[in-house]
Amino acid sequence: MVASAIFITDLTGKPLISRNYRGDIPLTSAIEKFATYLVEVEDDDKKPVFHVDGNGDVVVETEEVGSTGPGGETFVYVQHNNLYLCGVTCKNSNIALLVTFLYKLAAVFKDYFGTLEEESIRDNFVVIYELLDETMDHGLPQSLDSTILRSFITQEGNRMADDSKSKPPVALTNAVSWRAEGIKHKKNEIFLDVVEKLNLLVAANGTVLHSEINGAVKMKSFLSGMPELKLGLNDKLMFEATGRANQARSGKSVELEDIKFHQCVRLARFENDRTISFIPPDGEFDLMTYRLDTHVKPLIWVEAVVEPHRGSRIEYMIKTRSQFKSRSVANNVEIIIPVPPDVDSPSFKSSVGSVTYLPDKDAVVWTIKQFHGGREYLMRAHFGLPSISREEADGEHKGGSGGMDTSWKKPIAVKFEIPYFTVSGIQVRYLKIIERSGYQALPWVRYITANGDYQLRMA
């Protein structure tokens, strides 16, 4: 990937700061072209990647690039709050890599300044120029790890120019750019969290329309030196690759999809024998994320019976049931039930937990602190209907049909968190820690399942 220049503008295209890395484009002209694109192109037609040919024509379809004139520049931009971060290139560059660089650059700025917006850019020109110089060299991306960058770019910028300070840190020049040398901790330990979020959509008749598990393996490392870690999961393809087909067929293995690793993982080793081997960064990071597109029965089932009494009131009967093993407990469960707008005189009766009416969200929230597996609970809600709703209930605004407007019947949403449980069945089989000094380290493993986009449609 080669980027000719990077610049940051406000939402109208007015430039705030820029850096021309290669000098192969007229930067002022490029910024003007970007501003013209923002003003003249309708919002619905704007695309994050567009090409401007040599005669100034904007081209958004890839097959048309070069057809209206020779040369030109390709613009790639992302929006963050009230700013655009834009990269421009006149080469056949890797656009996906350039988009990734812009998002990572925004994350670095946010880490340095707390928030990334127009005011924080204006207040930190000196530091931003230093960061632009260090994160890209002659159009090629360099280190974008804010932990490493902080070791030689301070926010004050008043540094002595002696030899020891002018040398780049080892982390920039060695193969392990995400970890500095000489790290020491009094107590060597590492924490590993397997966090899974369940996306679920259930039809009114109880059919599961969509179910998906998005998982992440999060780590917090407090290890001295330069340790080598090996993580073993009950990965079906790993069992097959190592000749343990019986274990792969036993049902106690999982087939992970769309795996995305932190840069510290040795991908060649993983592709060869599915071994996850890595030297971890110090502190907190996401080792890997994965997805399973598999059929999952609802962990928390909710049924709603709505009884509108003609022209006066509306009653709800909500029944919820936990469909996981009794030894597990769901914490901080919230069942969010939509109600018609402008109802009044709420009254509730529940077998467990507390119920709250939120008029600003047109919803009732049933909160259960601890929901044990294999349990079933009941809640009743009663509301009065205001005069306009009575007219609708009487059919006066519905052509005399006598039916209520049901547009408020959005799906019921459920929030929960179940510790020591994974819905996919993924397990950490081992976590080996090897370091030259031979110290003993304590690995801690925890499993959590939480809701993602978890919805059940009302009948």
C-alpha positions as CSV (number, residue, x, y, z in Angstrom):
1,M,0.0,0.0,0.0
2,V,1.3,3.5,-0.9
3,A,-0.6,6.6,0.4
4,S,0.5,9.9,-1.2
5,A,-1.0,12.0,1.6
6,I,-3.2,12.0,4.7
7,F,-5.4,14.9,5.7
8,I,-8.1,15.7,8.2
9,T,-11.1,18.0,7.5
10,D,-14.3,19.2,9.1
11,L,-17.7,18.1,7.8
12,T,-17.6,20.8,5.1
13,G,-14.2,19.7,3.7
14,K,-12.3,22.6,5.3
15,P,-8.7,21.3,6.0
16,L,-7.5,21.2,9.6
17,I,-4.2,19.4,9.2
18,S,-2.4,17.5,6.5
19,R,0.8,15.5,5.7
20,N,2.1,15.0,2.1
21,Y,4.3,11.9,2.3
22,R,5.5,11.4,-1.3
23,G,5.1,14.7,-3.0
24,D,3.6,13.0,-6.1
25,I,0.3,14.9,-5.9
26,P,-0.6,18.6,-5.5
27,L,-2.0,18.4,-2.0
28,T,-3.9,21.7,-2.0
29,S,-5.7,20.6,-5.2
30,A,-6.5,17.2,-3.8
31,I,-8.1,18.7,-0.7
32,E,-10.2,21.0,-2.9
33,K,-11.4,18.1,-4.9
34,F,-12.4,16.3,-1.7
35,A,-14.3,19.3,-0.4
36,T,-16.1,19.6,-3.8
37,Y,-17.1,16.0,-3.6
38,L,-18.6,16.5,-0.1
39,V,-20.6,19.5,-1.2
40,E,-21.8,18.5,-4.7
41,V,-22.5,14.7,-4.2
42,E,-25.8,13.8,-2.5
43,D,-25.4,12.0,0.8
44,D,-27.1,8.8,-0.5
45,D,-24.7,8.7,-3.4
46,K,-21.5,9.2,-1.4
47,K,-19.1,6.3,-1.2
48,P,-16.1,5.9,1.1
49,V,-13.9,5.3,-1.9
50,F,-14.0,7.4,-5.1
51,H,-11.7,8.3,-8.0
52,V,-11.1,11.7,-9.6
53,D,-9.7,11.5,-13.1
54,G,-7.1,13.9,-14.5
55,N,-9.8,16.2,-15.9
56,G,-11.6,16.4,-12.6
57,D,-14.5,14.0,-13.2
58,V,-15.6,12.0,-10.2
59,V,-15.8,8.2,-10.8
60,V,-17.3,5.9,-8.2
61,E,-17.6,2.7,-10.3
62,T,-14.3,0.8,-10.4
63,E,-14.8,-0.4,-14.0
64,E,-15.0,3.3,-15.1
65,V,-11.8,4.4,-13.5
66,G,-9.5,5.8,-16.3
67,S,-12.2,5.9,-18.9
68,T,-12.9,9.7,-18.7
69,G,-9.3,10.8,-18.5
70,P,-5.7,9.6,-17.7
71,G,-4.2,9.7,-14.2
72,G,-6.0,11.2,-11.3
73,E,-6.2,10.3,-7.6
74,T,-8.2,7.9,-5.5
75,F,-9.7,9.1,-2.3
76,V,-10.5,7.0,0.8
77,Y,-12.2,8.5,3.8
78,V,-13.8,7.6,7.1
79,Q,-15.9,9.8,9.4
80,H,-15.3,10.2,13.1
81,N,-17.6,12.5,15.0
82,N,-17.4,15.9,13.2
83,L,-14.2,15.0,11.3
84,Y,-13.2,13.3,8.0
85,L,-9.9,11.4,7.9
86,C,-8.9,11.1,4.3
87,G,-6.1,9.3,2.5
88,V,-5.3,10.0,-1.2
89,T,-3.2,7.9,-3.6
90,C,-2.3,8.1,-7.2
91,K,-1.1,4.4,-7.2
92,N,-2.9,1.1,-7.5
93,S,-2.9,0.8,-3.7
94,N,-4.5,-1.7,-1.3
95,I,-7.6,0.3,-0.4
96,A,-8.7,-2.1,2.4
97,L,-5.4,-1.6,4.1
98,L,-5.7,2.2,3.7
99,V,-9.2,2.1,5.3
100,T,-7.8,0.0,8.2
101,F,-4.9,2.5,8.6
102,L,-7.4,5.4,8.9
103,Y,-9.5,3.7,11.6
104,K,-6.3,2.7,13.5
105,L,-5.0,6.3,13.3
106,A,-8.3,7.6,14.7
107,A,-8.0,5.1,17.6
108,V,-4.4,6.4,18.3
109,F,-5.6,10.0,18.3
110,K,-8.5,9.1,20.6
111,D,-6.1,7.3,23.0
112,Y,-3.8,10.3,23.1
113,F,-6.5,13.1,23.4
114,G,-9.4,11.3,25.1
115,T,-11.8,12.4,22.4
116,L,-11.3,13.0,18.7
117,E,-13.1,16.0,17.3
118,E,-12.3,19.3,15.7
119,E,-11.3,21.1,18.9
120,S,-8.9,18.3,20.0
121,I,-7.2,18.5,16.6
122,R,-6.7,22.3,16.9
123,D,-5.3,21.9,20.4
124,N,-2.7,19.3,19.5
125,F,-1.1,20.2,16.2
126,V,2.4,19.4,17.3
127,V,1.6,16.0,18.7
128,I,-0.5,15.1,15.6
129,Y,2.3,16.0,13.2
130,E,4.7,13.8,15.2
131,L,2.1,10.9,15.2
132,L,1.6,11.3,11.4
133,D,5.3,11.1,10.9
134,E,5.8,8.0,13.0
135,T,2.7,6.1,11.9
136,M,3.5,6.3,8.2
137,D,6.9,6.5,6.4
138,H,7.0,7.6,2.8
139,G,3.4,6.4,2.4
140,L,3.9,3.0,4.1
141,P,2.2,2.3,7.4
142,Q,4.4,1.8,10.5
143,S,3.6,1.1,14.1
144,L,0.0,2.0,15.2
145,D,0.3,0.7,18.7
146,S,-0.3,3.7,21.0
147,T,1.5,1.9,23.9
148,I,4.7,1.8,21.8
149,L,4.2,5.3,20.4
150,R,3.9,6.8,23.9
151,S,7.4,5.5,24.7
152,F,8.9,8.1,22.4
153,I,6.1,10.7,21.6
154,T,5.1,12.5,24.7
155,Q,2.2,15.0,24.8
156,E,4.5,17.8,26.0
157,G,6.9,17.4,23.1
158,N,9.8,19.0,25.0
159,R,12.4,16.3,24.9
160,M,16.2,16.4,25.1
161,A,17.9,15.5,21.9
162,D,20.6,13.3,23.3
163,D,21.5,10.0,21.6
164,S,19.6,7.7,24.0
165,K,16.4,9.7,23.3
166,S,16.8,9.9,19.6
167,K,17.1,6.2,19.1
168,P,13.8,4.4,18.3
169,P,12.6,1.9,20.9
170,V,13.5,-1.7,20.4
171,A,9.8,-2.5,19.9
172,L,9.8,-0.6,16.6
173,T,12.8,-2.4,15.1
174,N,12.5,-6.0,16.3
175,A,10.0,-8.7,15.2
176,V,7.7,-8.2,18.3
177,S,6.6,-4.6,17.7
178,W,3.7,-5.0,20.2
179,R,5.8,-5.8,23.3
180,A,8.7,-3.9,24.8
181,E,11.7,-5.8,26.3
182,G,12.5,-5.9,30.0
183,I,9.0,-5.9,31.3
184,K,8.9,-7.0,35.0
185,H,5.9,-7.9,37.2
186,K,6.1,-8.8,40.9
187,K,3.4,-11.5,40.3
188,N,3.2,-13.3,37.0
189,E,-0.3,-14.1,36.0
190,I,-2.6,-14.0,33.0
191,F,-6.4,-13.7,32.8
192,L,-8.4,-15.1,29.9
193,D,-12.1,-14.4,29.3
194,V,-14.1,-16.2,26.7
195,V,-17.0,-13.9,26.1
196,E,-19.9,-15.0,23.8
197,K,-22.8,-12.8,22.6
198,L,-25.9,-14.5,21.3
199,N,-27.8,-12.8,18.5
200,L,-31.3,-14.3,18.2
201,L,-34.6,-13.5,16.5
202,V,-37.7,-15.6,17.3
203,A,-41.0,-15.4,15.4
204,A,-44.3,-14.9,17.1
205,N,-45.1,-18.6,16.6
206,G,-41.9,-19.6,18.4
207,T,-39.8,-20.5,15.4
208,V,-36.1,-19.4,15.6
209,L,-35.6,-17.2,12.5
210,H,-32.0,-16.3,13.1
211,S,-29.3,-17.4,15.6
212,E,-25.7,-16.5,15.7
213,I,-22.9,-16.5,18.2
214,N,-20.2,-13.8,18.2
215,G,-17.3,-14.8,20.5
216,A,-14.1,-13.1,21.7
217,V,-11.1,-14.4,23.7
218,K,-10.0,-11.5,25.8
219,M,-6.7,-11.5,27.7
220,K,-5.1,-9.4,30.4
221,S,-1.4,-10.2,30.7
222,F,0.9,-9.5,33.6
223,L,3.9,-11.6,32.6
224,S,7.6,-10.6,32.9
225,G,10.2,-11.0,30.1
226,M,9.3,-12.3,26.6
227,P,7.0,-15.3,27.3
228,E,5.8,-17.7,24.6
229,L,2.2,-18.8,25.1
230,K,0.3,-21.7,23.5
231,L,-3.5,-21.9,23.7
232,G,-5.5,-25.1,23.1
233,L,-9.2,-25.0,22.4
234,N,-11.6,-27.8,21.6
235,D,-11.4,-26.8,18.0
236,K,-12.9,-29.5,15.6
237,L,-10.5,-28.8,12.8
238,M,-7.5,-28.9,15.2
239,F,-8.6,-32.4,16.3
240,E,-8.9,-33.5,12.7
241,A,-5.5,-32.0,11.7
242,T,-3.7,-33.8,14.5
243,G,-5.4,-37.2,13.8
244,R,-7.9,-37.2,16.6
245,A,-11.0,-37.7,14.5
246,N,-12.9,-39.5,17.3
247,Q,-12.7,-36.4,19.5
248,A,-13.8,-34.3,16.6
249,R,-16.9,-36.5,16.1
250,S,-17.6,-36.8,19.9
251,G,-19.7,-33.6,19.9
252,K,-17.5,-31.9,22.5
253,S,-15.7,-29.9,19.8
254,V,-16.7,-26.7,18.0
255,E,-16.2,-25.6,14.5
256,L,-15.2,-21.9,14.6
257,E,-15.9,-19.6,11.6
258,D,-14.6,-16.1,10.6
259,I,-11.7,-16.3,13.0
260,K,-9.8,-13.0,13.4
261,F,-6.5,-12.9,15.4
262,H,-4.5,-10.2,17.1
263,Q,-1.3,-9.5,15.3
264,C,0.8,-11.4,17.9
265,V,-0.5,-14.8,16.8
266,R,1.7,-16.8,14.5
267,L,-0.6,-17.4,11.5
268,A,1.7,-19.8,9.7
269,R,1.7,-22.1,12.7
270,F,-2.1,-21.9,13.0
271,E,-2.6,-22.7,9.3
272,N,-0.3,-25.7,9.6
273,D,-1.6,-27.5,12.7
274,R,-4.3,-25.1,14.2
275,T,-2.0,-24.3,17.2
276,I,-2.5,-20.8,18.6
277,S,1.0,-19.7,19.5
278,F,1.9,-16.1,20.4
279,I,4.0,-13.6,22.5
280,P,1.3,-11.5,24.2
281,P,1.3,-7.7,24.5
282,D,1.5,-6.4,28.1
283,G,-1.9,-5.5,29.5
284,E,-5.3,-6.0,28.0
285,F,-6.0,-7.1,24.4
286,D,-8.4,-9.2,22.3
287,L,-6.5,-12.4,21.3
288,M,-9.1,-13.5,18.8
289,T,-12.7,-13.2,17.7
290,Y,-14.9,-15.8,16.0
291,R,-18.4,-16.5,14.9
292,L,-20.7,-19.5,14.8
293,D,-23.7,-19.5,12.5
294,T,-25.6,-22.3,14.3
295,H,-29.1,-23.1,15.5
296,V,-29.4,-22.2,19.2
297,K,-32.6,-22.5,21.2
298,P,-33.5,-19.4,23.2
299,L,-31.7,-19.3,26.6
300,I,-34.4,-17.1,28.0
301,W,-37.9,-17.7,26.6
302,V,-40.5,-15.0,26.8
303,E,-44.3,-15.3,26.0
304,A,-46.6,-12.2,26.0
305,V,-50.4,-12.3,26.0
306,V,-51.8,-8.8,25.4
307,E,-55.5,-8.2,26.1
308,P,-56.9,-4.8,25.0
309,H,-60.2,-4.1,26.8
310,R,-62.3,-2.0,24.4
311,G,-61.8,1.7,24.9
312,S,-60.5,1.7,28.5
313,R,-57.5,-0.3,29.4
314,I,-54.9,-2.9,28.3
315,E,-53.5,-5.8,30.2
316,Y,-50.3,-7.9,29.7
317,M,-49.4,-11.3,30.9
318,I,-45.7,-12.0,30.5
319,K,-44.3,-15.5,31.1
320,T,-40.5,-16.1,31.0
321,R,-38.6,-19.4,31.3
322,S,-34.9,-20.1,31.5
323,Q,-33.8,-22.9,29.2
324,F,-30.3,-23.6,30.4
325,K,-29.1,-26.0,33.1
326,S,-30.1,-25.4,36.7
327,R,-26.6,-25.1,37.9
328,S,-26.1,-21.9,35.8
329,V,-27.5,-18.5,36.8
330,A,-28.3,-15.5,34.5
331,N,-27.4,-12.2,36.2
332,N,-29.1,-8.8,35.7
333,V,-31.8,-10.0,33.4
334,E,-33.8,-7.2,31.8
335,I,-37.0,-8.1,29.7
336,I,-38.0,-5.0,27.7
337,I,-41.7,-5.2,26.6
338,P,-43.0,-2.5,24.3
339,V,-46.3,-0.8,25.2
340,P,-48.6,1.7,23.3
341,P,-47.5,5.3,23.5
342,D,-49.3,7.5,26.1
343,V,-50.7,4.8,28.3
344,D,-51.3,5.8,31.9
345,S,-52.0,4.5,35.4
346,P,-49.5,1.6,35.3
347,S,-49.8,-1.2,37.8
348,F,-47.7,-4.4,38.0
349,K,-47.6,-7.7,39.8
350,S,-44.7,-10.1,39.4
351,S,-43.6,-13.3,41.0
352,V,-40.0,-12.2,41.1
353,G,-37.9,-9.1,40.5
354,S,-39.1,-5.5,39.9
355,V,-41.0,-3.8,37.1
356,T,-40.6,-0.3,35.8
357,Y,-42.5,1.7,33.2
358,L,-40.3,3.9,31.0
359,P,-42.6,6.4,29.2
360,D,-39.8,8.0,27.2
361,K,-39.1,4.6,25.6
362,D,-42.8,3.4,25.5
363,A,-41.7,0.2,27.3
364,V,-41.9,-1.8,30.5
365,V,-38.7,-3.2,31.9
366,W,-38.9,-6.3,34.1
367,T,-35.6,-6.7,36.0
368,I,-34.6,-10.0,37.6
369,K,-31.3,-9.9,39.4
370,Q,-30.7,-13.6,39.4
371,F,-32.5,-16.0,37.1
372,H,-31.6,-19.6,37.9
373,G,-31.7,-22.3,35.1
374,G,-34.9,-24.3,34.7
375,R,-37.2,-21.7,36.4
376,E,-40.4,-20.0,35.2
377,Y,-41.8,-16.7,36.3
378,L,-44.9,-14.6,35.6
379,M,-45.6,-10.9,35.5
380,R,-48.9,-9.0,34.9
381,A,-49.1,-5.4,33.9
382,H,-52.2,-3.2,33.7
383,F,-52.5,0.2,31.9
384,G,-55.2,2.7,31.3
385,L,-55.7,4.1,27.8
386,P,-56.0,7.8,27.1
387,S,-58.9,9.2,25.2
388,I,-57.3,9.2,21.7
389,S,-56.4,5.5,22.2
390,R,-59.9,4.8,23.2
391,E,-61.1,6.3,19.9
392,E,-58.7,4.1,18.0
393,A,-59.8,1.1,20.0
394,D,-63.4,1.9,19.1
395,G,-62.4,2.0,15.5
396,E,-63.3,5.6,14.9
397,H,-60.0,6.3,13.1
398,K,-59.7,2.8,11.5
399,G,-62.7,2.9,9.2
400,G,-64.9,1.4,11.9
401,S,-62.9,-1.9,11.9
402,G,-62.7,-1.9,15.7
403,G,-59.0,-2.9,15.7
404,M,-56.3,-1.1,17.6
405,D,-53.2,0.2,15.9
406,T,-50.5,-2.4,16.5
407,S,-47.5,-0.5,15.1
408,W,-46.1,-0.2,18.7
409,K,-45.7,-4.0,18.9
410,K,-42.0,-4.1,18.4
411,P,-40.1,-7.3,19.4
412,I,-39.4,-8.0,23.1
413,A,-35.7,-7.5,23.9
414,V,-33.9,-9.4,26.5
415,K,-30.6,-8.5,28.2
416,F,-28.6,-11.0,30.4
417,E,-25.2,-12.3,31.4
418,I,-24.5,-15.9,32.3
419,P,-21.1,-16.5,34.0
420,Y,-19.2,-19.8,33.8
421,F,-21.2,-20.8,30.7
422,T,-20.6,-20.7,26.9
423,V,-23.5,-21.3,24.6
424,S,-21.2,-22.8,21.8
425,G,-19.5,-25.2,24.2
426,I,-16.0,-23.8,23.5
427,Q,-13.5,-24.8,26.1
428,V,-9.9,-23.8,26.9
429,R,-8.1,-27.2,27.0
430,Y,-4.7,-25.7,28.1
431,L,-2.8,-22.5,28.3
432,K,1.0,-23.1,28.4
433,I,3.4,-20.3,29.4
434,I,7.1,-20.8,28.5
435,E,9.7,-18.2,29.4
436,R,13.5,-18.3,29.5
437,S,13.9,-17.6,33.2
438,G,11.5,-20.6,33.9
439,Y,9.1,-18.7,36.3
440,Q,5.8,-20.2,37.2
441,A,2.8,-18.2,36.1
442,L,-0.9,-18.4,37.1
443,P,-3.4,-18.6,34.3
444,W,-7.0,-17.7,35.1
445,V,-9.9,-18.7,32.8
446,R,-13.4,-17.4,32.9
447,Y,-16.4,-18.0,30.6
448,I,-19.3,-15.5,30.0
449,T,-22.4,-15.6,27.8
450,A,-24.3,-12.4,27.2
451,N,-27.1,-11.1,25.0
452,G,-26.3,-9.6,21.7
453,D,-29.2,-8.5,19.5
454,Y,-31.7,-10.8,21.3
455,Q,-35.3,-10.3,20.3
456,L,-38.6,-12.2,20.4
457,R,-41.5,-11.0,18.3
458,M,-44.9,-10.5,20.0
459,A,-48.0,-12.4,18.9
